[in-house]
Each structure stands twice: as C-alpha cells, then as structure tokens.
Amino acid sequence: MHVGPPNRSRWLAVEILPHEPALRAWLTAKRLPGVEVEDIIQDTYSVLVDLEAVDHITHPKTYMFRTAYSLAVNQLRRQRIVAIEMVAEIDAISPPDETPSVERQVADRQELRRVAEAIADLKGRTREIFILRKIEGMSQREVAKRLGVTEGVVEKQVAKGLETLVRLFGRGKKTSHTSKTQDAKIAAPAVESEISKRS
Amino acid sequence: MSVRENHIEIDRAAALWASRIDRGLNSGEATALEAWKAADTRRNGALARALAVMDQLDRAQALGTNYDPQAFRPPANINRRAALWGGGALAASVAAAIGVGLSTRPAYYVARKGQVRLISLADGSVVTLNSASKVAVRYSEGARDVTLLEGEALFDVAKNPDRPFTVYSGDARVRAVGTSFTVRRLADRPTQVVVREGVVEVSRPAARTRMGGKPQNPTAVRLVANEMATADAASTAVETVALSPVDLQQQLAWKDGMIAFKRTRLSDAAAEFARYSDTPILVDPAVADRTITGLFSAYNPAEFAQSAALSLDLTAQRDGAAVRLTP
C-alpha cells in the first residue's frame, strides 16, 4: 500500500529519478551561495509529488530543473542575495536535451540489469534480507521467520538497502562492475509482461 | 537547542518510512507519517524519492527476475563471495530463493495483490503468477516439482520426458507432459486446472472421473487442450468440462490484466475483484444477484462499478476507500 497517488511514484521513478544526477551536477556547478544542493533536490521531489496532476508535463526533465532552480532562487532571495543574472536565467533555461526514449524492451532490460547490479552491490545481511523481501517478494513476517530475526530487523535492513539504492540511483554512481560484465543468468522473460497497478 | 536535520538524516528516516509503507502501515503509523512529513518539505520529497526507487524495484520484479547475483559480481571478489555465501544451510536457502539452484530446498516466488509476475525457470519453463499468488519450486535431478500454495498460475512447461513436471495444489497433483496449463487454488474453493495446450494428468488420492461416463484410470484423469478440471471439494472426484475457445480465453484473461465475466452475479464479480485490488466493491444485497457480462480491467474496480451501473441501471459511488453499487 503506498501513500499518495501510486502512479506518481511510477512517474517519478521513470521520468524524474534518472535525471537527478544531471540536476545535481547542474546545481552544483552554479555555486549558488548558501544554497544546499541536496536540500533543494529533496524539496524538488516534494513539489513534484504534491502536484495535482502531471499529465500535462511534456518535458519532465525541464520541469524538474525549473522547479529546482526556482527553489534555489527563492532561497537566495530569502537570504537577500539576488544577482540579476541569476534571476534572468530562470526564463532563459532552455530545455535540456530530452533524449528520445529507447525502444521499451531494451530500456526495461537495461533497467533490470541496473537494479540487479545495484542490489548485488549491497553487503551481507542487508543484501540477503533485501533480496528475499524485494526480489522474491516474501512478506516481512516470512523473511523474519526464515532468517530467525525480528520483523523490526527486517524492516530496518530493507530501509538500509533502500537508502543505498536511493543514493546510487540519485547519483548515477557506477556500480563495481565494468561494462564487460559477463552475461548474467537472467533468464529472459518469454513475453514482456509488466502489469503492476494499484487502485 | 535544536540543530536542523541534514539531508542524510532525512534520507535515512525516509527509507525507514518507505520500508514500513511497503509492509503496510497501521492507522497509528499513518498518522505519525503525516506529522513527520508535514514538519519539513525536504522530508516529503525524500520520501517521494524513496518510494520512487521502491517502485523501480517492483517494476524489476514484474519483468521477471530470476537472476543470479553471483554472475554480477566481479571475479576478483572471490573471498568476499565465499564469506557471504559460506553460511551453510542459510546460504543454500538464500541461494535457492534466488534461483541459483544450489540445493533442493524450495525457491519461493510470490506475486502480491495487484501484481502479475513472470518467472523463468532454469529449464526454460515459465511460470506466470497471477495477483496474490505464491508457489514453491523444487527442481531436482529427476523431477520438477512446484507447489501452488495459493492463488493462480499459468505454467508453460518445457518438454522433458526424463524430468516430469508436477504441480501440487491441495491434495491434487497435476502432471505435465510438455504443455501450457493453469492451476487455481483459492481459499475455500476447489483446485481448478485449465489446459491451454498439450496434455496433463490430474490425480487425487483416489480420483474418479465424472464426465459422460468415459472410462478412465481410476487414479488419474487426463486433460487435454480446452478442458477444465475441478477437484471437487466434497469428494475425491475430478470433474472435467470442455471449454469453448472463448471460455478458454476468459479463463486466461488475467494474464493481460483483465477479468471476464459471463452472466456472473455482481457479488461474485466483486469477490473476484478483491483478488486484484484493495479497493472493495460493496454490492447492495438488493442487487447482489444481478448478473454482468463483459471484459474488464482487473485493476480498476471503480471503472467496473461504473460500467455495471451503466448497463444495469444502478448507482455507483465512492464510499471512503470503497466503491458502492446500489439500486
């Protein structure tokens, strides 16, 4: 059960999260005094998740950048630091290059691989628990029973793993794998099937 | 004197909340969550991001991961890998759970409510899990055994006469001979098997057949394409019926996220939707026996209620978290 419109998480995951590394780099390069880049990014997600609707947004990346930039400028204004060039720049933000979406199946495989690699990078107990819970889809109770730990431990380990993954995806960090990863034993789905909606 | 939270602390707390949300909040926690979020917009945003990543994981699950994390590890990390997997029985069961097949312990696969999941098994067989279903897979040298613990699954079995593929559901056993078939096991309902292609053998402790008096092996019933078998709850009989191609498609509609109804009572239809969604459809007793026919999106109970209201001249309205159908 998710809080807020469940499709919003999907939209954020697909249309916003992949651009976070670029946003971070862009904001950092601006060197705005007294502006904490990480705070701005968290606040940007807050604005995006609270939007009434997102169907009208044709260029999510641009929207994300503009939102972040407005938040940053607001922060500057609150500090009474206003540089004329900066204010003018908001209107002059040209949409960053929106690359056309890769053919769906290829994109999904890449994403699958990315998730798998990220999880493989987790360590020890966190990884075990994370795999049982989030890959095998066992309930918290089942995992606790299986490993002989409390549900609280399972909950915290999932959180720990998630925290690492959030950092990984948000920063586009390379995993510890080279591009010549040996062909993983991902048994390719016979049919591309993704039906996962919640009412 | 309070120090303002930094973004790392916020992300940590957000991850914990996301983990809790994932296993379901109780109402006390839900209230606490709103208060936590409201205190700082950064918290709201951090949680949104954590839930988005969680969503990525669910998507990856839906694409069917039967991956071997060993294959993703750089070869140089042999020692770390050994340390990680060295734990004997625990290692074996975890490895089996992710399909490495190190031992004959069962590997569990679960599809949660609202999820359809495709599992590719090592021999090329494919299991498609319907919403709210759970199977335990145990492959060994001479046998491929799957136990349907609950729910419904479609099995596309790779042909291998030397290694029989058997699905266990309650006291029923379904043996496949290179086929495509579904097994359904819902609470308080008899096991149901539908064959799409090929032949299966359905047996029960002492099965008898009841279909047009055709003589059958008393312990097993053969089922061919377009046939459906039900393991009668009151006895050990296996009842078979032939399905029209349309009926067959309707039985498999869930694969495409749809539900088919054919003169189905509204209360039964509502119960069917409950398998796929947490939004209940409350049917007024006065109209419970009205019937509906059609093909509907399994994950949109509100849409179904509106369609039913339209075609049966009823009223559909939201009632809190539920949807209500009244005269």
Interface residues (C-beta under 8 A of the other chain):
Chain A: M1 H2 V3 G4 R8 S9 R10 L12 A13 I16 L17 E20 E36 E38 D39 I41 Q42 D43 T44 Y45 S46 V47 L48 V49 D50 D108 R109 E111 L112 V115 A116 E117 I119 A120 K123 G124 R127 E128 I131 L132 K134 I135 E136 G137 M138 S139 Q140 E142 R146 L147 E151 E155 K156 V158 A159 K160 L162 E163 L165 V166 R167 F169 G170 S176 H177 T178 T181 Q182 D183 A184 K185 I186 A187 A188 P189 A190 V191 E192 S193 E194 I195 S196 K197 R198 S199
Chain B: N6 H7 I10 D11 R12 A14 A15 L16 A18 S19 R20 I21 D22 R23 G24 L25 A30 L33 T41 R42 R43 N44 G45 A46 L47 A48 R49 A50 L51 A52 V53 M54 D55 Q56 L57 D58 R59 A60 Q61 A62 L63 G64 T65 N66 Y67 D68 P69 A71 F72 R73 P74 L84 L90 S93 V94 A97 I98 A107 Y108 Y109 V110 A111 R112 G114 Q115 V116 R117 L118 S120 L121 A122 G124 V126 T128 D156 K255 D256 G257 S277 D278 T279 Y299 N300 P301 A302
